[in-house]
Amino acid sequence: MANIVVFGSQWGDEGKGKIVDMLAERADAIVRFQGGNNAGHTLVVDGEECILHLIPSGILHPGKQCLIGNGVVLDPVVFCRELDKLDAKGVDVSSGRLMISKKTHVIMPYHCRMDGARESAKSGDAKIGTTGRGIGPCYEDKMNRCGIRAGDFADPALLKDKIAKALEEKNVLLKHLYGDEPMDAEAVYDEILPVAERLVPYLGDVSSAIQKAEGAVLFEGAQGTHLDIDHGTYPFVTSSNTVTANAASGSGCSPRSLERIVAIVKAYTTRVGSGPFPTELFCEDGDYLQCQGHEFGATTGRKRRCGWLDLVVLRESTRLNGPTELAITKLDVLSGLKEIKLCTAYGYKGETVDYPPQEQNGMADVTPVYETLPGWDEDITAARSWDDLPENAVKYLRRIEEVSGVKIGIVSVGPDRTQTF
């Protein structure tokens, strides 16, 4: 099996975790290459739900090596919490099969405080809708070359010094800009040290592990293409590059290692938090999608905004990521709708455009151009091949292929591992 990159083609929550879980069965190693615990992957195995935020989804497959790359920002407390939950389920989370890159930047308590203080200081439309997990401030320190990396946990003296230096600036901001209480460097060090000591056995050279992998490597991202810091709906985006190209730099391998690229596409569109959403529905159809799809954030529990499938967004994702195939998820949620709409273009400034406007907040000013397809009433959750799908469901999928220019390789018709073909 070729090396595979799995990416989200929309605004996240496309069902990447399930597809990664399925593909991991034939991979030797699974690598998480960007993002933090602001994203959650929900897996259902034999009817039991498991939500992961940092540990790669492949951990549920015995014997698979799971790697956390340098492009991730790691909350060590959340990581340890996931270790404990998986261990309680009987999952092997030993350092022999789970590795954290020494270059991975670490989310510290002051990052979360800064994140919350900044968002609270904003009002109305200025709010980004951040999860408050400290992701942005951590990436900020990384780019400012003053961040704490996982490898620093093995050197307590260095860790203590870095915390003190970081708080010199952050305490000024907390106190004088945000009116918040300053943080004590010694207290932060004492809080993080036990967790740091627990993480040290998991530290390693992820780049070398990828190179030495005997079989295929599966690269797993978080969020979606249109939350990319460069290519998403800026400023309503995440703090890292979510596109396929970052799989190489975020894990420490050559781009030539990326062979099969799978775009995860939810059969409709959802978004959590603020930002433009051209096909968002404020009617019974939107409520139907939200209810049938159980659309609540795996990390925040927030209700997801729902709308028709936006093929302009998908077209841009294929241009940026170069997928070799599409994986359609939650097709079963559309069962019961009499008509289904597809957005194939936008009206923008008196013109019809095929790609999202490049201007900031340009997507807030577009009007979706729809075509309407007939729906279907049949329950498709037991489908295990194209032949098991109703004619109108097949027409819907074929139209997605036509407009996107990419073939569909995987279809998911339910949450369980088995409901995929």
C-alpha positions as CSV (number, residue, x, y, z in Angstrom):
1,M,0.0,0.0,0.0
2,A,1.3,3.5,-0.9
3,N,1.8,6.2,1.7
4,I,-1.5,8.1,2.3
5,V,-2.4,11.6,3.3
6,V,-5.9,12.2,4.7
7,F,-7.1,15.8,4.8
8,G,-10.4,17.6,5.4
9,S,-11.7,19.4,2.3
10,Q,-14.2,21.7,4.1
11,W,-14.1,23.5,7.5
12,G,-13.3,20.4,9.5
13,D,-15.6,17.8,11.1
14,E,-15.7,15.8,7.8
15,G,-15.2,12.4,9.5
16,K,-11.4,12.1,9.0
17,G,-11.0,10.0,12.1
18,K,-13.2,7.2,10.8
19,I,-11.5,7.1,7.4
20,V,-8.0,7.2,9.1
21,D,-9.2,4.4,11.4
22,M,-10.2,2.3,8.3
23,L,-7.0,2.9,6.3
24,A,-4.8,2.4,9.4
25,E,-5.5,-1.3,9.2
26,R,-3.2,-1.6,6.2
27,A,-0.6,0.9,7.3
28,D,2.6,0.4,9.4
29,A,2.7,3.8,11.0
30,I,0.2,6.7,11.5
31,V,1.4,10.2,11.9
32,R,-0.5,13.3,13.1
33,F,1.2,16.3,11.4
34,Q,-0.5,19.5,12.5
35,G,-3.0,21.1,14.8
36,G,-3.7,20.6,18.5
37,N,-6.5,19.4,20.8
38,N,-8.8,22.0,19.3
39,A,-9.9,19.2,17.0
40,G,-11.5,15.9,17.8
41,H,-11.8,12.7,15.9
42,T,-14.8,10.5,16.8
43,L,-14.6,6.8,16.1
44,V,-17.2,4.2,16.6
45,V,-16.0,0.6,16.9
46,D,-18.5,-2.2,17.6
47,G,-21.0,0.4,18.7
48,E,-18.6,2.0,21.2
49,E,-17.7,5.7,20.7
50,C,-14.1,6.9,21.2
51,I,-13.1,10.5,20.8
52,L,-9.4,11.4,20.3
53,H,-7.9,14.9,20.3
54,L,-4.1,14.3,20.0
55,I,-3.2,10.6,19.7
56,P,-3.5,9.4,16.1
57,S,-6.7,7.4,15.3
58,G,-4.6,4.4,14.4
59,I,-4.0,3.7,18.1
60,L,-7.1,1.5,18.1
61,H,-5.4,-0.9,15.8
62,P,-3.0,-3.3,17.7
63,G,0.6,-3.2,16.7
64,K,0.5,0.0,14.7
65,Q,3.1,2.7,15.4
66,C,1.5,6.1,16.2
67,L,3.6,9.2,15.8
68,I,3.0,12.9,16.8
69,G,4.9,15.1,14.4
70,N,6.7,18.5,14.9
71,G,3.8,20.4,13.2
72,V,1.5,19.5,16.1
73,V,1.1,21.7,19.2
74,L,0.7,19.3,22.1
75,D,-1.2,20.0,25.4
76,P,0.7,17.6,27.7
77,V,-2.2,17.4,30.2
78,V,-4.7,16.5,27.5
79,F,-2.2,13.9,26.1
80,C,-1.9,12.2,29.5
81,R,-5.7,12.3,29.9
82,E,-6.0,10.5,26.6
83,L,-3.4,7.9,27.6
84,D,-5.3,7.1,30.8
85,K,-8.7,6.8,29.0
86,L,-7.2,4.5,26.3
87,D,-5.3,2.5,28.9
88,A,-8.6,2.0,30.8
89,K,-10.1,0.5,27.6
90,G,-7.2,-2.0,27.3
91,V,-5.5,-0.1,24.5
92,D,-1.7,-0.4,24.4
93,V,-0.4,3.2,24.8
94,S,3.2,2.2,25.7
95,S,6.1,4.3,24.6
96,G,7.1,1.4,22.3
97,R,4.3,2.2,19.9
98,L,3.5,5.9,20.6
99,M,6.1,8.6,20.0
100,I,6.2,12.4,20.2
101,S,8.7,14.3,18.1
102,K,11.2,16.2,20.3
103,K,10.6,19.2,18.0
104,T,6.8,19.3,18.8
105,H,5.9,22.6,20.5
106,V,4.0,22.3,23.8
107,I,0.9,24.2,24.9
108,M,1.6,25.7,28.4
109,P,-0.9,27.0,30.9
110,Y,-0.1,30.6,30.0
111,H,-1.1,29.9,26.3
112,C,-4.6,29.0,27.4
113,R,-4.8,32.1,29.6
114,M,-3.7,34.3,26.8
115,D,-6.2,32.7,24.4
116,G,-9.1,33.2,26.7
117,A,-8.1,36.8,27.6
118,R,-7.8,37.8,24.0
119,E,-11.1,36.3,22.9
120,S,-13.0,37.8,25.9
121,A,-11.6,41.2,25.0
122,K,-13.2,41.1,21.5
123,S,-16.9,41.7,20.8
124,G,-19.5,40.8,18.2
125,D,-18.2,40.0,14.8
126,A,-14.6,40.5,15.9
127,K,-14.7,37.2,17.8
128,I,-12.9,34.4,15.9
129,G,-14.7,31.6,17.7
130,T,-11.5,30.1,19.1
131,T,-11.8,27.0,21.3
132,G,-9.6,28.7,23.9
133,R,-7.2,25.7,24.0
134,G,-4.1,27.9,23.6
135,I,-3.4,26.7,20.1
136,G,-2.8,30.2,18.5
137,P,-0.6,31.5,21.3
138,C,1.5,28.4,21.2
139,Y,2.1,28.6,17.4
140,E,2.8,32.3,18.0
141,D,5.6,31.5,20.4
142,K,6.9,28.9,17.9
143,M,7.2,31.5,15.2
144,N,8.6,34.0,17.6
145,R,11.4,31.5,18.5
146,C,10.6,31.4,22.2
147,G,8.4,28.3,22.4
148,I,8.9,25.3,24.6
149,R,9.4,22.0,22.7
150,A,8.7,18.6,23.9
151,G,12.4,17.8,24.0
152,D,12.8,20.6,26.6
153,F,10.9,18.4,29.0
154,A,14.0,16.2,29.4
155,D,16.0,19.2,30.7
156,P,14.2,20.6,33.8
157,A,16.7,23.5,34.2
158,L,16.1,24.6,30.6
159,L,12.3,24.2,31.0
160,K,12.3,26.4,34.1
161,D,14.3,29.1,32.5
162,K,12.1,29.2,29.4
163,I,8.9,29.5,31.5
164,A,10.4,32.4,33.4
165,K,11.4,34.2,30.2
166,A,8.1,33.6,28.5
167,L,6.1,35.1,31.4
168,E,8.1,38.3,31.5
169,E,6.2,39.5,28.4
170,K,3.0,37.6,28.9
171,N,2.4,38.9,32.4
172,V,2.7,42.5,31.1
173,L,0.0,41.7,28.5
174,L,-2.2,39.9,30.9
175,K,-2.1,42.6,33.6
176,H,-2.0,45.8,31.6
177,L,-3.8,45.0,28.4
178,Y,-6.4,42.4,29.4
179,G,-6.8,43.3,33.1
180,D,-6.1,39.7,34.1
181,E,-4.0,38.4,37.0
182,P,-0.3,37.7,36.2
183,M,1.0,34.1,36.5
184,D,3.8,32.9,38.7
185,A,6.6,31.2,36.9
186,E,7.5,28.9,39.8
187,A,3.9,27.8,40.1
188,V,3.6,27.1,36.3
189,Y,6.9,25.0,36.5
190,D,5.6,23.1,39.5
191,E,2.3,22.4,37.7
192,I,3.9,21.2,34.5
193,L,6.9,19.2,35.9
194,P,5.0,16.0,36.8
195,V,3.4,15.9,33.4
196,A,6.7,16.6,31.7
197,E,8.3,13.7,33.5
198,R,5.6,11.4,32.3
199,L,6.1,12.5,28.7
200,V,9.8,12.0,28.5
201,P,9.7,8.3,27.7
202,Y,7.5,9.0,24.7
203,L,10.0,11.5,23.1
204,G,11.8,10.4,19.9
205,D,12.9,11.1,16.4
206,V,9.7,10.9,14.4
207,S,11.4,11.8,11.1
208,S,13.7,8.8,11.5
209,A,10.8,6.5,12.5
210,I,8.9,7.5,9.3
211,Q,12.0,6.7,7.2
212,K,12.4,3.3,8.9
213,A,8.8,2.3,8.6
214,E,8.6,-1.1,6.9
215,G,5.2,-0.6,5.3
216,A,3.0,2.3,4.3
217,V,2.7,5.4,6.4
218,L,-0.6,7.2,6.9
219,F,-0.5,11.0,7.5
220,E,-3.4,12.4,9.5
221,G,-4.2,16.1,9.7
222,A,-6.8,18.0,11.8
223,Q,-9.4,20.6,10.9
224,G,-10.1,21.3,7.2
225,T,-8.6,23.1,4.2
226,H,-10.7,26.2,4.6
227,L,-9.4,26.7,8.1
228,D,-5.8,26.8,6.8
229,I,-3.9,29.9,8.1
230,D,-2.9,30.9,4.5
231,H,-5.7,29.5,2.3
232,G,-8.7,29.5,4.5
233,T,-11.4,32.1,5.3
234,Y,-9.0,34.4,7.0
235,P,-9.1,35.6,9.8
236,F,-11.7,33.0,10.8
237,V,-9.1,30.2,10.5
238,T,-6.9,28.0,12.7
239,S,-3.2,28.8,13.4
240,S,-1.5,26.2,11.2
241,N,-1.4,24.9,7.6
242,T,-4.0,22.2,7.2
243,V,-3.3,21.5,3.5
244,T,-1.6,18.3,2.3
245,A,1.7,20.0,1.7
246,N,2.2,20.4,5.4
247,A,2.1,16.6,5.9
248,A,5.8,16.6,4.9
249,S,7.1,19.6,6.8
250,G,4.8,18.8,9.8
251,S,6.2,15.3,10.2
252,G,9.7,15.5,8.9
253,C,9.7,13.7,5.5
254,S,10.1,14.5,1.9
255,P,7.1,15.6,-0.2
256,R,8.0,12.7,-2.5
257,S,6.9,10.4,0.2
258,L,3.2,11.5,-0.2
259,E,1.7,9.2,-2.8
260,R,-2.1,8.7,-2.3
261,I,-4.0,11.8,-1.2
262,V,-7.6,11.3,0.1
263,A,-9.9,14.2,0.5
264,I,-12.6,13.7,3.1
265,V,-15.9,15.3,2.0
266,K,-19.0,15.4,4.2
267,A,-22.1,14.9,2.0
268,Y,-23.3,18.3,3.1
269,T,-21.3,21.2,4.7
270,T,-20.9,22.1,8.4
271,R,-18.9,24.8,10.2
272,V,-18.2,25.4,13.9
273,G,-17.6,28.9,15.2
274,S,-17.5,32.2,13.4
275,G,-16.8,33.0,9.7
276,P,-18.5,33.1,6.3
277,F,-20.6,30.1,5.3
278,P,-22.3,30.7,1.9
279,T,-24.6,27.6,1.9
280,E,-25.6,27.8,5.5
281,L,-29.3,26.9,6.1
282,F,-31.6,28.7,8.5
283,C,-34.7,26.5,7.8
284,E,-36.1,23.1,8.4
285,D,-33.6,21.5,6.0
286,G,-30.7,22.9,8.1
287,D,-32.4,21.6,11.3
288,Y,-32.9,18.2,9.7
289,L,-29.2,17.9,8.8
290,Q,-28.1,19.0,12.3
291,C,-30.4,16.6,14.0
292,Q,-29.9,13.6,11.7
293,G,-26.1,14.1,11.6
294,H,-25.8,14.7,15.3
295,E,-23.8,17.8,14.5
296,F,-22.1,18.8,17.7
297,G,-18.3,19.5,18.0
298,A,-16.3,16.5,19.4
299,T,-14.1,18.9,21.2
300,T,-16.3,21.8,22.3
301,G,-19.8,20.3,22.2
302,R,-20.9,23.4,20.2
303,K,-23.8,23.0,17.7
304,R,-22.4,22.9,14.2
305,R,-23.9,25.2,11.5
306,C,-25.2,23.1,8.6
307,G,-25.8,23.8,4.9
308,W,-25.8,22.2,1.5
309,L,-22.7,20.8,-0.1
310,D,-20.5,23.6,-1.4
311,L,-18.7,22.4,-4.5
312,V,-16.9,25.7,-4.9
313,V,-15.2,25.1,-1.6
314,L,-14.5,21.5,-2.7
315,R,-13.1,22.7,-6.1
316,E,-10.7,25.0,-4.2
317,S,-9.6,22.2,-1.9
318,T,-8.8,19.9,-4.9
319,R,-6.7,22.8,-6.4
320,L,-4.8,23.3,-3.2
321,N,-4.3,19.6,-2.2
322,G,-4.3,17.5,-5.4
323,P,-6.4,14.6,-4.1
324,T,-6.2,11.3,-5.9
325,E,-9.7,10.4,-4.6
326,L,-12.6,11.6,-2.6
327,A,-14.0,9.9,0.5
328,I,-17.7,10.9,1.0
329,T,-18.9,10.7,4.6
330,K,-22.4,10.9,6.2
331,L,-24.3,10.2,3.0
332,D,-26.9,8.5,5.1
333,V,-27.8,11.8,6.7
334,L,-29.4,13.0,3.4
335,S,-31.9,10.1,3.4
336,G,-35.4,11.4,3.8
337,L,-34.9,14.7,2.0
338,K,-37.2,15.2,-1.1
339,E,-34.8,17.5,-2.8
340,I,-31.0,18.1,-2.3
341,K,-29.2,21.2,-3.5
342,L,-25.6,21.5,-4.6
343,C,-23.8,24.8,-4.8
344,T,-21.8,24.8,-8.1
345,A,-20.8,28.4,-8.3
346,Y,-21.0,31.8,-6.6
347,G,-22.5,35.1,-7.6
348,Y,-19.9,37.8,-6.7
349,K,-19.9,41.5,-7.6
350,G,-22.1,40.9,-10.6
351,E,-20.2,37.9,-11.9
352,T,-20.4,34.1,-11.6
353,V,-17.2,32.7,-10.1
354,D,-16.1,29.1,-9.8
355,Y,-13.6,29.7,-7.0
356,P,-13.8,31.5,-3.6
357,P,-12.9,35.2,-3.8
358,Q,-9.4,35.9,-2.5
359,E,-10.2,39.1,-0.7
360,Q,-10.6,39.0,3.1
361,N,-14.2,38.1,4.0
362,G,-15.0,37.9,0.3
363,M,-17.0,34.8,0.9
364,A,-19.3,36.8,3.2
365,D,-20.5,38.7,0.1
366,V,-21.2,35.8,-2.3
367,T,-24.5,34.3,-3.3
368,P,-24.6,30.5,-3.9
369,V,-25.7,29.3,-7.3
370,Y,-27.6,26.0,-6.8
371,E,-28.7,23.1,-8.8
372,T,-31.4,20.8,-7.4
373,L,-31.3,17.0,-7.4
374,P,-34.0,14.6,-6.4
375,G,-33.6,13.0,-2.9
376,W,-34.3,9.5,-1.7
377,D,-36.3,8.0,1.2
378,E,-34.5,4.7,1.5
379,D,-32.4,3.8,4.6
380,I,-28.9,3.3,3.2
381,T,-27.0,2.5,6.4
382,A,-26.7,-1.2,5.4
383,A,-25.3,-0.4,2.0
384,R,-21.9,-2.1,1.3
385,S,-21.5,-1.3,-2.4
386,W,-22.6,1.2,-5.1
387,D,-25.2,-1.4,-6.2
388,D,-26.9,-1.2,-2.7
389,L,-27.5,2.6,-3.1
390,P,-30.8,4.0,-4.5
391,E,-30.5,5.5,-8.0
392,N,-30.8,9.1,-6.8
393,A,-28.0,8.7,-4.2
394,V,-25.8,7.4,-7.0
395,K,-26.7,10.4,-9.2
396,Y,-25.8,12.7,-6.3
397,L,-22.4,11.1,-6.0
398,R,-21.7,11.1,-9.7
399,R,-22.5,14.8,-9.9
400,I,-20.0,15.5,-7.1
401,E,-17.4,13.6,-9.2
402,E,-18.3,15.6,-12.3
403,V,-18.0,19.0,-10.7
404,S,-14.9,18.3,-8.6
405,G,-13.1,16.4,-11.3
406,V,-12.0,13.7,-8.8
407,K,-13.3,10.2,-8.5
408,I,-14.9,8.9,-5.3
409,G,-13.0,6.0,-3.8
410,I,-14.7,5.6,-0.4
411,V,-18.3,6.1,0.8
412,S,-19.4,6.1,4.4
413,V,-23.1,5.5,5.3
414,G,-23.0,5.4,9.1
415,P,-20.7,6.0,12.1
416,D,-19.5,2.4,12.6
417,R,-16.3,1.1,11.2
418,T,-18.2,-1.5,9.1
419,Q,-20.5,1.1,7.5
420,T,-17.9,2.0,4.8
421,F,-17.2,0.8,1.3
